Amino acid sequence: MIDTDTRALRDAFGRFATGVTVMTTREADGTPRGFTANSFSSVSLDPPLVLVCIGDNAHSGPAFCAAPYFAVNILTAEQEGIARLFASRSEHKFSDADWHEGAHGIPLLPGALATLICAQHQLVKAGDHVILIGEVLETQVTDAPALGYHRGKFITIPS
Ligand SMILES: Cc1cc2nc3c(=O)[nH]c(=O)nc-3n(C[C@H](O)[C@H](O)[C@H](O)COP(=O)(O)O)c2cc1C
């Protein structure tokens, strides 16, 4: 695909307003890993399934594909700084953010709008991404304005 087509595709995809999540997990050696994702979607209620698409260029992709568990941290409007931090290539994401350990040792971000702890259910290779499908084991929610993303900008979605 030539560059102009990629630009047009990004522009079209970007018209779809989304929430913003940070996906978290641990590598086999225990190192916490995480990245910002807006490709999150609910998939099924019975069984309870969700998905996220992980780009081939994400350094933490192999850790997520290998991990038995991961968490979806759905961000509030106040967590834009966290979204920017976890969208970076910083090696200090977890020393620059507050976090605690949840079920199965998965790192969780306090103050998230919702937290979903998931077990890996299926991996599907799709183009230049892997679709990671998780079975939801536990959820936790709060009420606050949500962080959104639209046309390349962070926005606030009122509660
Ligand atoms: C709002 C927003 C949404 C993003 N959504 C995704 C996504 O769904 N999947 C993905 O692979 N990368 C997504 N990214 C890019 C990753 O966050 C970025 O590549 C990050 O550096 C990956 O971290 P890592 O290289 O440490 O794994 C998104 C970035 C932003 C700012």
The ligand as an SDF file (V2000), in Angstrom:
LIG
                    3D

 31 33  0  0  0  0  0  0  0  0999 V2000
   -4.7860    6.7240   21.5190 C   0  0  0  0  0  0  0  0  0  0  0  0
   -3.8250    5.6320   21.1170 C   0  0  0  0  0  0  0  0  0  0  0  0
   -4.3170    4.3820   20.8050 C   0  0  0  0  0  0  0  0  0  0  0  0
   -3.4610    3.3370   20.4190 C   0  0  0  0  0  0  0  0  0  0  0  0
   -3.9780    2.1130   20.1390 N   0  0  0  0  0  0  0  0  0  0  0  0
   -3.1750    1.0880   19.8140 C   0  0  0  0  0  0  0  0  0  0  0  0
   -3.7150   -0.2070   19.5690 C   0  0  0  0  0  0  0  0  0  0  0  0
   -4.9040   -0.4340   19.6550 O   0  0  0  0  0  0  0  0  0  0  0  0
   -2.8360   -1.1980   19.2520 N   0  0  0  0  0  0  0  0  0  0  0  0
   -1.4930   -0.9750   19.1670 C   0  0  0  0  0  0  0  0  0  0  0  0
   -0.7500   -1.9300   18.8780 O   0  0  0  0  0  0  0  0  0  0  0  0
   -0.9480    0.2350   19.3950 N   0  0  0  0  0  0  0  0  0  0  0  0
   -1.7580    1.2760   19.7290 C   0  0  0  0  0  0  0  0  0  0  0  0
   -1.2330    2.4920   19.9830 N   0  0  0  0  0  0  0  0  0  0  0  0
    0.2090    2.6910   19.8720 C   0  0  0  0  0  0  0  0  0  0  0  0
    0.9810    2.1120   21.0780 C   0  0  0  0  0  0  0  0  0  0  0  0
    0.4750    2.6290   22.2980 O   0  0  0  0  0  0  0  0  0  0  0  0
    2.4700    2.4780   20.9240 C   0  0  0  0  0  0  0  0  0  0  0  0
    2.9700    1.8590   19.7430 O   0  0  0  0  0  0  0  0  0  0  0  0
    3.3320    2.0660   22.1050 C   0  0  0  0  0  0  0  0  0  0  0  0
    4.5900    2.6370   21.9450 O   0  0  0  0  0  0  0  0  0  0  0  0
    3.5090    0.5790   22.2390 C   0  0  0  0  0  0  0  0  0  0  0  0
    4.3150    0.3790   23.3720 O   0  0  0  0  0  0  0  0  0  0  0  0
    5.4500   -0.7560   23.3880 P   0  0  0  0  0  0  0  0  0  0  0  0
    6.2820   -0.5240   22.1470 O   0  0  0  0  0  0  0  0  0  0  0  0
    6.1790   -0.5430   24.6720 O   0  0  0  0  0  0  0  0  0  0  0  0
    4.7140   -2.0550   23.3170 O   0  0  0  0  0  0  0  0  0  0  0  0
   -2.0680    3.5680   20.3500 C   0  0  0  0  0  0  0  0  0  0  0  0
   -1.5680    4.8450   20.6620 C   0  0  0  0  0  0  0  0  0  0  0  0
   -2.4350    5.8600   21.0410 C   0  0  0  0  0  0  0  0  0  0  0  0
   -1.8830    7.2200   21.3890 C   0  0  0  0  0  0  0  0  0  0  0  0
  1  2  1  0
  2  3  1  0
  2 30  2  0
  3  4  2  0
  4  5  1  0
  4 28  1  0
  5  6  2  0
  6  7  1  0
  6 13  1  0
  7  8  2  0
  7  9  1  0
  9 10  1  0
 10 11  2  0
 10 12  1  0
 12 13  2  0
 13 14  1  0
 14 15  1  0
 14 28  1  0
 15 16  1  0
 16 17  1  0
 16 18  1  0
 18 19  1  0
 18 20  1  0
 20 21  1  0
 20 22  1  0
 22 23  1  0
 23 24  1  0
 24 25  2  0
 24 26  1  0
 24 27  1  0
 28 29  2  0
 29 30  1  0
 30 31  1  0
M  END
$$$$
